[in-house]
Amino acid sequence: MAINPKKLSGENLSQLALELNLEEVEGDIAISPEEALRRSETAHLALKERLDRESKTGVKDSTLVIGWSDEYYRLLDYGWPWRVAAYIAWASSPKVGRYPRTQEELSTSILGLTSDRQISTWRRKNPAIDETIGLMQAAPLMDHRRDAFEALAKSAADPSHHGAQDRKTYFTMTTDYVPHQKVDVEREKVDPSDLSIEELRAIAKKGEASQ
């Protein structure tokens, strides 16, 4: 499936954030709204301080380092609530080496929730969350788009047989070459009833000549 760069734009991500229907506090009857809000603010501040500390130290090889800070801050800039932004940034990051390892651990150790039930509720009520995760996962492809085009052009310019396949790909992308199969599929279909007697005779003669 082709990636639409417009869907990765800040305007689109901001619009998706505006469409959310969620409660910022945890829906646990054992916790008062005031206590839930306090937990949210405390966890939010703790995450900010942790990301600031990791940014200053520049630690990259620890298994306990949050590697999705850039995506998190990007979503905050686009208007996403901090907990949802953190979840999307986490879920969009590569599973290998991801910290925390599980959604449950993210909920309790980073988001200040008692479980990941609230995340499941957000996702069920807001399809935009999973849609945004998909867009964020595809973003690295777009980041390297220019490099890939440069590599393709360089390989296609190789006059030897090594660049033959890349030349075919290149010319297909520029519409200078259209595969025969596609031509046959897209060729306009003519209804014989719309043709004149002269046109039908010409087609018949052409068929006989080709035999």
Summary of the structure (lengths in Angstrom):
residues: 211
radius of gyration: 27.5
end to end distance: 42.3
largest distance: 88.1
contacts: 489
relative contact order: 0.09
helix: 66%
strand: 0%
